Amino acid sequence: MLRYIGMAVGLANISIIVVLLSVYWKNYRKWKSEYTLGLLIFGTFLLIQNILSMGFLAPIPPPDPSGAVQGDNYSLFLINLCQLIALSALLKISWK
């Protein structure tokens, strides 16, 4: 269950990053600022990182032949949750 919640949070993060990138792109075209270009580059790498992290949450792990129970990716879920809170605050500040 935690895996699916983590995937939903990850998709929310990706959606927010795409909106932020569109805002930053519009601002860069208007002002040609190096600061805005830096935000675009940072946002692009953050988007790539989030897409890659979805790869760790999306596939269902194969069963362990020894019968050991595998973890539920709590740490990756918590990272995505913290990132969602931070990105939401950034979106609120950036959106005009």
N, C-alpha and C positions, 0 to 999 in steps of 0.2 A: 504493500500500500504506500509506504514511504517513497518508493521508487516513482510511482505515478504522481505523487504530490511534488516531488523534486523535479520531474519533467515539466509539470505545469508551471512551476516557479521559473525554471530555465527558459521556457517559451515566453513567459512574461518579460523576463530580462531581455531576451532577444528582441521582442517587440519594442520595448522602451528604448533600447540602443538604436534601433532603426529609426524611430521617431527623432531621437536626439541627433543622429547623423544627418537627417534631413534638415533639421533646424540649423545645425552647424554649417551644412553645405549652403543653405540659403544665405546665412550671414557671411560666409566666406566670399560668395559671389558678389555680395553687396559691398563689403569693406576690404577684401583682399588682405586681411590681417594675418600675420604669422601665428598669433595666438590661436586664432580660429583654425588655421591649418593644423596646428598641433593638436587641437581637440579632435579634428577629423581623423588624424593618424591614430591617436590614442583610442578613439571610439571604434575604429576599424579593427585594431588588434583586440580590443575587448569583445567585439562581436565574434571574431574568430575563436577566441578563448571560450566563449559561451557555447558556440556551435560544437566545438570539440568536447566540451564537458558533457553535452547532451549525449554524446557517444558512450560515455561511461554510465549513464543512467538508463538509456533506451534499451539496450539488449538485455534479455533475460539470461542470467548466467547459467551455464550448463550445470546439471547436478554433479556434485562431488561424489566420485565413486566410493570414497571412504565413509560417506554418510555425514561428514562434518557440515554444520550449518554455516553458510556464508553471511557476512555482514550486510546490512541494508544501506550502506553508503550514507551514514548519518553525517559524516564530515562534509561530503560534497553537497548534501541537502542544506546544511547550515551555512556553507559558503554561498550557495545560491540565494538563500533567504536573506542573508546580510547584504548581498549585492542588490537584491530587489529593493530593499529599503533605501540603500544609498542611491540607486538609480532613480527611484521615485522622487527623492528629494532633489536630485539634480534636474530631473524633468520639470518639476514644479518651479525651480529657479529659472530654467532656460526658456520655458514656454512663455510666449508673449502674445 
